[in-house]
């Protein structure tokens, strides 16, 4: 099947073709990039909302509830759930899709789990490709739920137009937030499990820290709200949707200037990531084919040469195409 035929099937909503393409993107199978080239003109029309936070704060339950609320508004929804990698298969554990079973038969919802596979930053290297496919499918809203990896999870900001930071009382997330710079990254903050002791105190602490943090230029006048929710019974979820709509209104104001700015930042990051990944793959293939990598490792181990000199040699060879 040609790349054009595959792209046409995706645009026509062929679920099998879509699932197969997403699998190829995640596994790095040949041909996926040619299909994405054809789908890219159909991207850029969806709202992308990122949800992140430490493990155990209820991100999956919040995502599940948001899917239901957006579907009640008549909007189609895509979910990209970045799961921990299985130590045996190397694939996603699929816990998020198990928790979202109630949406499995809804044709307006498409859920895809991706494995981290050791990728830091809270999202996988293939997440952007899968999001592009969902945009081409015509999804109105795409929720990207990241695995909670702490200090590196702010990478979601470079992809999403709105980033939700979730926490719960009693995790000491205020200290972690300072370390991660996550206060500057968030557009909406959620203190989930509001029935726990200390929920009000956590809200106060977050508000105080937000008042002292930076990110004013990034937010352009938007004051990030700190909301109390209980995803299990739905309390506070209406406020969360209202806050998401409020942020979208700010981004869309003035001809969508801020929205274009965020999309530009995301495009720059995606381009750099693709260049880095592509150059690294071709370089490693060349080293493996020539068996040059093992020879250099031997030189470094024996002390004949240091790894810094060897790495510079490889880079110079690559740039000079020698």
C-alpha positions as CSV (number, residue, x, y, z in Angstrom):
1,X,0.0,0.0,0.0
2,X,1.4,3.4,-1.0
3,X,1.8,6.3,1.5
4,X,-1.0,8.2,-0.3
5,X,-3.4,5.2,0.1
6,X,-2.5,5.0,3.8
7,X,-3.1,8.7,4.2
8,X,-6.4,8.6,2.4
9,X,-7.6,5.8,4.7
10,X,-6.6,7.9,7.8
11,X,-8.5,10.9,6.5
12,X,-11.5,8.6,5.8
13,X,-11.5,7.5,9.4
14,X,-10.4,3.9,8.8
15,X,-9.7,2.8,12.4
16,X,-7.5,-0.1,11.4
17,X,-5.3,2.0,9.1
18,X,-5.1,4.6,11.9
19,X,-4.1,2.1,14.5
20,X,-1.5,0.5,12.2
21,X,0.1,3.9,11.4
22,X,0.3,4.8,15.0
23,X,1.9,1.5,15.8
24,X,4.4,2.0,13.0
25,X,5.2,5.5,14.3
26,X,5.8,4.2,17.8
27,X,7.9,1.2,16.7
28,X,9.8,3.2,14.1
29,X,8.9,1.0,11.2
30,X,9.8,2.3,7.7
31,X,7.3,4.3,5.8
32,X,5.5,6.2,8.6
33,X,7.2,9.5,7.9
34,X,6.0,9.5,4.2
35,X,2.5,9.1,5.4
36,X,2.8,11.9,8.0
37,X,4.1,14.2,5.3
38,X,0.8,13.8,3.5
39,X,-1.2,14.2,6.7
40,X,0.6,17.3,8.0
41,X,-1.4,19.8,6.0
42,X,-4.5,18.6,7.8
43,X,-3.0,19.2,11.3
44,X,-3.0,22.4,13.4
45,X,-6.8,22.6,13.8
46,X,-7.3,20.7,17.1
47,X,-7.1,21.9,20.7
48,X,-4.2,20.1,22.4
49,X,-4.5,20.0,26.2
50,X,-1.6,18.4,28.2
51,X,-2.2,16.9,31.7
52,X,0.8,16.1,33.8
53,X,1.8,15.7,37.4
54,X,3.4,13.2,39.8
55,X,2.4,9.6,39.8
56,X,-0.8,8.8,41.9
57,X,-2.4,12.2,41.6
58,X,-5.3,10.9,39.5
59,X,-4.3,12.2,36.0
60,X,-6.0,9.2,34.3
61,X,-9.3,9.7,36.1
62,X,-9.2,13.4,35.4
63,X,-8.6,12.7,31.7
64,X,-11.4,10.1,31.7
65,X,-13.8,12.7,33.1
66,X,-12.7,15.4,30.7
67,X,-13.4,13.0,27.8
68,X,-16.9,12.6,29.0
69,X,-17.5,16.3,29.5
70,X,-16.2,17.2,26.1
71,X,-18.3,14.5,24.5
72,X,-21.3,15.9,26.3
73,X,-20.6,19.1,24.4
74,X,-20.6,17.2,21.1
75,X,-16.9,17.4,20.6
76,X,-14.8,14.5,19.3
77,X,-11.8,13.6,21.5
78,X,-8.4,12.0,21.0
79,X,-6.4,10.8,24.0
80,X,-2.7,10.0,23.9
81,X,-1.8,8.3,27.2
82,X,1.9,7.9,27.8
83,X,2.3,4.8,29.9
84,X,5.3,3.3,31.7
85,X,7.2,0.8,29.6
86,X,6.6,-2.9,30.3
87,X,10.0,-4.4,31.4
88,X,9.2,-7.5,29.4
89,X,7.7,-6.4,26.1
90,X,9.0,-2.9,25.9
91,X,5.5,-1.7,25.1
92,X,2.9,0.3,27.1
93,X,1.3,-1.3,30.1
94,X,-2.0,0.1,28.8
95,X,-3.3,0.9,32.3
96,X,-4.9,4.1,31.0
97,X,-6.9,2.4,28.3
98,X,-8.2,-0.1,30.8
99,X,-9.4,2.7,33.0
100,X,-11.2,4.4,30.1
101,X,-13.1,1.4,28.9
102,X,-16.5,3.2,29.1
103,X,-15.4,5.3,26.1
104,X,-14.2,2.3,24.1
105,X,-17.4,1.9,22.1
106,X,-17.7,5.7,21.5
107,X,-16.8,6.4,17.8
108,X,-16.2,10.0,18.8
109,X,-13.3,9.0,21.0
110,X,-9.9,7.5,20.0
111,X,-7.5,6.4,22.7
112,X,-3.9,5.5,22.1
113,X,-1.3,4.4,24.7
114,X,2.4,4.9,24.1
115,X,5.3,3.5,26.0
116,X,8.0,5.8,27.4
117,X,10.8,3.4,26.4
118,X,13.2,5.3,28.6
119,X,12.4,8.6,27.0
120,X,12.6,11.5,29.5
121,X,10.5,14.6,29.3
122,X,7.2,13.1,30.2
123,X,6.3,12.4,26.5
124,X,7.7,9.9,24.0
125,X,9.6,10.7,20.9
126,X,6.6,9.4,18.8
127,X,3.9,11.4,20.7
128,X,4.0,14.3,18.3
129,X,3.5,12.0,15.3
130,X,0.5,10.3,16.9
131,X,-1.0,13.8,17.8
132,X,-0.6,14.8,14.1
133,X,-2.5,11.7,13.1
134,X,-5.3,12.6,15.5
135,X,-5.4,16.1,14.2
136,X,-5.7,14.8,10.6
137,X,-8.6,12.6,11.9
138,X,-10.4,15.8,12.7
139,X,-10.5,15.4,16.5
140,X,-11.7,18.6,18.1
141,X,-9.8,18.1,21.4
142,X,-6.7,16.0,22.0
143,X,-5.8,15.2,25.6
144,X,-2.1,14.2,26.1
145,X,-1.6,12.6,29.5
146,X,2.0,12.2,30.4
147,X,3.7,9.7,32.7
148,X,4.7,11.4,35.9
149,X,8.5,11.7,35.7
150,X,9.0,14.7,37.9
151,X,11.5,17.3,36.8
152,X,11.5,16.5,33.1
153,X,7.8,16.4,32.5
154,X,7.6,20.1,31.5
155,X,8.3,19.0,27.9
156,X,4.6,18.7,27.4
157,X,4.4,22.6,27.4
158,X,6.2,22.6,24.0
159,X,3.4,20.6,22.5
160,X,0.2,21.5,24.2
161,X,-1.6,24.9,23.9
162,X,-2.9,24.5,27.5
163,X,-1.1,22.6,30.2
164,X,-2.8,21.3,33.3
165,X,-0.6,20.5,36.3
166,X,-2.3,18.0,38.7
167,X,-1.3,17.4,42.3
168,X,-2.9,16.1,45.6
169,X,-2.6,17.2,49.2
170,X,0.3,15.8,51.2
171,X,2.8,14.9,48.4
172,X,5.2,17.8,49.0
173,X,4.7,18.8,45.4
174,X,5.5,22.4,46.2
175,X,9.1,21.6,46.7
176,X,9.1,19.5,43.5
177,X,7.5,22.3,41.6
178,X,10.2,24.7,42.5
179,X,12.9,22.2,41.3
180,X,11.1,21.4,38.1
181,X,10.2,24.9,37.1
182,X,6.8,23.5,36.7
183,X,5.1,26.6,38.1
184,X,6.2,28.5,35.1
185,X,4.9,25.7,32.8
186,X,1.4,25.3,34.1
187,X,-1.7,27.2,32.8
188,X,-4.2,25.5,35.1
189,X,-3.4,23.9,38.4
190,X,-5.6,21.2,39.9
191,X,-5.5,19.9,43.5
192,X,-7.2,16.6,43.0
193,X,-8.6,14.4,45.8
194,X,-10.1,17.4,47.5
195,X,-11.6,15.3,50.3
196,X,-8.1,14.7,51.7
197,X,-6.9,16.7,54.7
198,X,-4.8,19.6,53.8
199,X,-6.4,20.3,50.4
200,X,-7.1,24.0,51.2
201,X,-3.6,24.5,52.5
202,X,-2.2,23.0,49.3
203,X,-4.2,25.5,47.3
204,X,-3.0,28.4,49.4
205,X,0.6,27.3,49.1
206,X,0.4,27.0,45.3
207,X,-1.3,30.4,45.0
208,X,1.5,32.0,47.1
209,X,4.2,30.3,45.0
210,X,2.5,31.3,41.7
211,X,2.5,34.9,42.9
212,X,6.3,34.7,43.3
213,X,7.1,32.7,40.2
214,X,7.9,33.8,36.7
215,X,6.2,32.9,33.5
216,X,4.3,36.2,33.1
217,X,5.6,36.7,29.5
218,X,4.7,33.1,28.6
219,X,1.2,33.5,30.1
220,X,0.6,37.0,28.7
221,X,-1.7,38.2,31.4
222,X,-3.3,34.9,32.1
223,X,-3.6,34.2,35.9
224,X,-3.4,30.4,36.4
225,X,-6.2,29.3,38.6
226,X,-5.7,26.7,41.3
227,X,-8.8,24.4,41.4
228,X,-10.0,21.8,43.8
229,X,-11.4,18.6,42.2
230,X,-12.5,15.1,43.0
231,X,-12.3,13.2,39.8
232,X,-13.9,10.1,41.3
233,X,-17.3,11.9,41.9
234,X,-16.9,14.8,39.5
235,X,-16.7,17.6,41.9
236,X,-14.9,20.6,40.5
237,X,-14.7,19.2,37.0
238,X,-17.1,21.8,35.7
239,X,-14.7,24.5,37.1
240,X,-11.8,22.8,35.3
241,X,-13.6,22.9,31.9
242,X,-14.5,26.5,32.5
243,X,-10.9,27.3,33.2
244,X,-9.7,25.5,30.1
245,X,-12.2,27.5,28.0
246,X,-11.1,30.7,29.6
247,X,-7.5,30.0,28.7
248,X,-8.4,29.1,25.2
249,X,-10.3,32.4,24.9
250,X,-7.1,34.3,26.0
251,X,-5.0,32.4,23.5
252,X,-7.5,33.0,20.7
253,X,-7.8,36.8,21.4
254,X,-6.2,39.4,19.2
255,X,-6.5,37.3,16.1
256,X,-5.0,34.3,17.9
257,X,-1.6,35.9,18.3
258,X,-0.7,33.9,21.4
259,X,-2.0,30.7,19.9
260,X,0.2,31.2,16.8
261,X,3.1,31.9,19.1
262,X,2.7,28.6,21.0
263,X,2.2,26.7,17.8
264,X,5.4,28.2,16.4
265,X,7.3,27.2,19.6
266,X,5.9,23.6,19.2
267,X,6.9,23.5,15.5
268,X,10.4,24.6,16.3
269,X,10.8,21.9,18.9
270,X,9.4,19.3,16.7
271,X,11.7,20.2,13.8
272,X,14.7,20.2,16.1
273,X,13.7,16.8,17.6
274,X,13.2,15.3,14.1
275,X,16.6,16.6,12.9
276,X,18.3,15.3,16.1
277,X,16.6,11.9,15.8
278,X,17.3,11.6,12.1
279,X,20.9,12.6,12.2
280,X,21.6,10.3,15.2
281,X,20.0,7.3,13.5
282,X,21.9,7.8,10.3
283,X,25.2,8.4,12.2
284,X,24.6,5.3,14.4
285,X,23.7,3.2,11.3
286,X,26.9,4.3,9.6
287,X,29.0,3.5,12.7
288,X,27.4,0.1,13.1
289,X,27.9,-0.8,9.4
290,X,31.6,0.2,9.5
291,X,32.0,-1.4,12.9
292,X,33.7,1.9,13.8
293,X,31.8,2.2,17.1
294,X,33.3,-0.8,18.7
295,X,36.8,0.2,17.6
296,X,36.4,3.6,19.2
297,X,35.0,2.0,22.4
298,X,38.2,-0.1,22.5
299,X,40.4,3.0,22.0
300,X,38.6,4.7,24.9
301,X,38.8,1.7,27.2
302,X,42.5,1.2,26.5
303,X,43.2,4.8,27.1
304,X,44.6,5.3,23.6
305,X,42.2,8.1,23.1
306,X,39.6,9.9,25.2
307,X,35.8,9.8,24.4
308,X,35.7,13.6,23.9
309,X,38.2,13.5,21.1
310,X,36.5,10.5,19.5
311,X,33.1,12.1,19.6
312,X,34.4,15.3,18.0
313,X,36.0,13.2,15.3
314,X,32.7,11.5,14.5
315,X,30.8,14.8,14.5
316,X,33.4,16.4,12.2
317,X,33.2,13.4,9.8
318,X,29.4,13.6,9.7
319,X,29.3,17.3,9.1
320,X,31.9,17.2,6.4
321,X,30.2,14.1,4.9
322,X,33.6,12.3,4.7
